[in-house]
Amino acid sequence: MKLVPPDTSLKDYKTRRSAFLTQLIASTPNVSARAKEFRRWMDENSPDRDHDEA
C-alpha cells in the first residue's frame, strides 16, 4: 500500500498509520510478517525521521 509521503502534521501521520495498519491486518495473516512490515513502514514514515537524508 503506497500512501502520501510523510508530512509534519502528527494528525495526518496518525491517520495514515491507522489506515496502513487496518490494511496490513486485513491482508497479512502471519503476525511475524505483519510486525516486520509495520517496522519497515515506521522506519520510512516516522515524523521524527530526518527526511533530508541523501
C-alpha positions, -999 to +999 in steps of 0.1 A: +000+000+000+015+033-011+005+063+008+013+100+006+049+108+018+053+117+054+044+152+064+049+173+095+013+170+109+010+144+136-027+141+130-020+132+093+006+108+104-017+090+128-044+088+102-020+073+076-006+049+103-041+037+112-051+032+075-019+012+069-024-010+100-060-017+090-050-028+055-020-048+069-041-067+094-067-075+067-041-087+042-014-104+063-024-134+085+011-141+097+018-120+128+056-121+124+054-108+088+029-082+098+053-069+126+082-068+101+063-049+076+050-024+102+085-018+115+096-011+079+067+013+074+076+031+107+112+035+097+102+051+064+073+072+077+083+083+112+076+120+118+108+121+139+130+108+110+154+132+093+139+135+057+168+154+043+189+123+040+205+119+006 
